[in-house]
Each structure stands twice: as structure tokens, then as C-alpha cells.
Amino acid sequence: MNTAADRPAQAEQSNAGVRTAKLLIDGKFVESTTQEWRDIVNPATQDVVGRVPFATKAEVDAAVASAAKAFQTWRLTPLGARMRVMLRFQDLVRQNMKRIAQTLTAEQGKTLPDAEGDIFRGLEVIEHACSIGTLQQGEFSENVAGGVDTYTLRQPIGVCAGITPFNFPAMIPLWMFPMAIVCGNTFVLKPSEQDPLSTMELVELALEAGVPAGVLNVVHGGKDVVDAICTHPDIKAISFVGSTHVGTHVYNLGSQHGKRVQAMMGAKNHAVVLPDANREQTLNALAGAGFGAAGQRCMATSVVVFVGASKDWLPELVERARGLSVNGGTEANTDVGPVVSRSAKERILGLIEAGVKEGATLSLDGRDVTVKGYEKGNFIGPTVFSGVNTDITIYKQEIFGPVICVLEAATLDDAIALVNRNPMGNGVGLFTQSGAAARKFQSEIDVGQVGINIPIPVPVPYFSFTGSRGSKLGDLGPYGKQVVQFYTQTKTVTSRWFDDATVNDGVNTTISLR
Ligand code: NAD
């Protein structure tokens, strides 16, 4: 088991004086031998905060081999022992939350309180993993035929892998490896190459909590490493979270190679506002959910549909957005930090430009923002487009930045039809004081996660994340009960015991009728 004293070894400075993300193979944090490295850049300052290797094929193979070997003993480790590792892990994450949040903000850009929220949401999944004793129970039916009992075993499946996006470097890895491991599997994690340092700090704590050598491994990299995971014969299941384009590739390639794959992907989340909604609460919710984390949440509200007379609320939405504070994530009272990279900023500015060219009204323009003390930061201020229709690029593409598109609908039915025509189905919100409208909406809307007067309806960990349509491939979602199904194989045992050693039913060649 690693201890706190080992931690600096992983975080040590390389010769160049910059922290490097290590690989974790067979319980050891090792420097990659690759020639291919990428800088990890602070989005608020452009300072290089670390470097990440693109692991070689041999390193990926070594990580998988270590996981395959560890599976032989970890699968036999008693449930209670696995659970107690998670109990220690949740305690360590809680104790180290503020330290890890500092790293997360430095490499990802989100505000410090939001970074703590990112870790906290993952911590809740570790807490839930501590309930594995009941979560992994099988079923039993006595006397299904004369003297015959049937029961199920929920057995771990082997080496599982996880591929994670940049926007939640704590929460999303924690959606994956704690639940996979506590079910008795071993794991190979491929964090986002944009911000792997906070993920690695969580991984260090997992080892300190008692995760044995080989049970959790980490490789860094991009497409080559991901493809090596998708095609590796010894990996049984892959959890992916990221864009629709990459998720579809991972789902197809992994499935073709015989793996279970769950892919949680891109989004275009609508908030439908009825005129009877609580005005203040609704406008606050829209601004918070649209611009928090600079719009880089898969559940961010990126489209507002004002129904009927609620269209008159647009100026107030714009004012609320204008009032948000754009600043470095470490500054107190910051509402909107920088976007993750220069290329992300360029991409978002390009989409704003397209919105203008294609005829939408730029009701609030966040392009021209400079932040004192952070002049080089990748900042974009809150941006609101009104008069948007469903045919233009800013509506059709996921912007993944601090941009809200406002549309109008005459009736709730029209709004439901509009949302259901969008190919994405991650999250949606309805704002109303009418129970009847809410009931109709939740029944007819074709989106995985529905919020009623809740702008970002991410389920707590004892439910499962349930995106649908273009936002998800695979049947079972991350965490909750569904992921226990994903990370286990059900075996059905039908048994009969004789208390009389001389019993003889004779040969029966027909199917029994009772
Ligand atoms: P991304 O798809 O670019 O990257 C995700 C992972 O795939 C990373 O680990 C990356 O290294 C790898 N990758 C990137 N390009 C690849 C390629 N060509 N081939 C193979 N692997 C590749 O996503 P991102 O930009 O890191 O994250 C933002 C996206 O993630 C948004 O679309 C957002 O909606 C989505 N997201 C979805 C959820 C959800 O639960 N539905 C949650 C968070 C983020």
C-alpha cells in the first residue's frame, strides 16, 4: 500500500522542472518511455503546469497484463474487504478535496468552488460503492421445480477500461473505477490528456486506501491509446464519456472486438420555460446552468425555449448573464472561468461568428472580454443569441462554451416537439408551477434526464446517469444500480440436492410439464 509519504514521488518534478503525469502500472507510478509528450496548460494564464505522455503500445499492453494478473486474486477478495478499501478511499478524498481542487483549477480552469463540486460529485459515487454488499446481491428462488432451486451470481467480468473527457477530471473517472473495482474487476484508466493531474491525485489516494497493485492502472494518451484499449483482447468492458464523434468510434470499435461498451456522449440541453414559472428562480437557474463552468458541462443549459408570453423575459436573462463575473478560477466570486484551451476558444468564437452570419440576433456578445491580471486567458464572456431557429449551426452543433441560444414556441406541445426533434437526448428542464404541465412533459419528452424546475438534473449516485438517443450508446448508464449490471456477469445456477442417496427418478427424455 502506498502512503502519503509516497505521494511526492508521483508528483516529482522532471528534469525540465515541470511536473509529469506518470503511468500507473502494476502498482508503480512510472515515467513513460515515449517520445510523444504534450503540455498541460493553465487556461487562465497559459503557464505550463505539467506534461503528459502519450503511452506506447508496450506500455498499454503492460497495464492490461498487470490488470489481467491482478484479476485472478482480486476477484476472490471478499466483498467486505473490497468495500473497506472504498470506505478508506472516500475518507482520503474528503480530506484532500481542497488540495486536489487547486490542481484541477490550475489545469482545467473552472472556479475553485466548482472544482470542489467536481470532486464532491465523484466522492458521492465512492460512498455509494461502499454499499456493494447489497448492490451485488444475486436472486434466489426456492423450489422452482420439485426440489430444485434457482439462484443468480453477479460475478466480476475481468479487466475493464475507462476513457474520460476534460470537463470533469475528478467526477467522471470516479464514476468509473470505484464501481468497477468494488465489483471485483480490475481497471485501466485513460484520463483526458488535457487535464490528467487532478485525476492522478485521486488515483494516488486510491492506492493509499489499499487498492492492490495491478487492480487500478493508468495510461495516458490520445487516439492511439484509445484504439489500443478498444481492440485489446484482454479487455472485457469499456466505459467512455466524451463527445458523440469519439464515443461512436469507441462504441463501434470496442463492440466489434467483443467488448461491452457504454458511451455517454455530447448534448444539446433545452430548458423549456412556461409563462407561469417562478420568474426569479427560473432566470437564476438559466444563467447558472448556461454559464457555470463556462458552459463546459455535458448537462449545461445551452438552449432556452420561451413558451408564449415568457419570451418577454429575454432582456432579464441577458441582464443576469451580463452581471456574471468573468475571472480566473482561483479568484473569489468568479462565476465564469476560462474555457479549457486556446483551440476550444477559437472553435467557440467560430461558432459565434457562424451564428451572426446565419442571422441570429446577438443579444449579448461575450467575445470581447479581457480579464485584468489574466490577459492571456482563454476567456469568453456569457453570450446570448435570440431569434435562433433549428436550422442554423449554433443550434445544430454542441457549442460547449458560455453561449445560450434562445428560441420561442407558441405552446408546450410545440416546445416538446422541438426538443424531441433535436438528435441529442442528454438533459432537459421544464420551468413551471403547473403539475399537469410537468406530468405531460416528463411523459412525452424523449430525453434521458428530465428536470422539473431543476436546470441540471444529474441523478445522485444511487440512481444512474440516463442520457438517451444521440447522447448515449449502450444500454446501461454509469453508476447506480445499472453500472453494477454493466460491470458484472450474471450466472444462473439451477440446483437439486438429494437427501436420499438411493433416489432414482429414471431416465426422462421429455421436457417436464411442471
Ligand atoms: P473528446 O471526445 O474529445 O475526448 C474524450 C476522450 O476521448 C479523451 O480521453 C480523449 O483523449 C479521447 N479522444 C479524443 N479524440 C479521440 C479520437 N479521435 N479517437 C479516440 N479517442 C479520442 O471529449 P472532450 O472534449 O474531452 O469532452 C467534451 C465532450 O464530452 C462534450 O461533447 C460533452 O458533452 C461530452 N461529455 C458528455 C458527458 C455525458 O455524460 N454525456 C459528460 C461529460 C462530457
Boltz pocket constraint, residues with backbone or C-beta under 6 A from the ligand:
constraints:
  - pocket:
      binder: B
      contacts: [[A, 163], [A, 164], [A, 165], [A, 166], [A, 167], [A, 168], [A, 190], [A, 191], [A, 192], [A, 193], [A, 221], [A, 222], [A, 223], [A, 224], [A, 226], [A, 227], [A, 241], [A, 242], [A, 243], [A, 244], [A, 246], [A, 247], [A, 249], [A, 264], [A, 265], [A, 266], [A, 267], [A, 297], [A, 298], [A, 398], [A, 400], [A, 426], [A, 465], [A, 467], [A, 471]]
      max_distance: 6.0
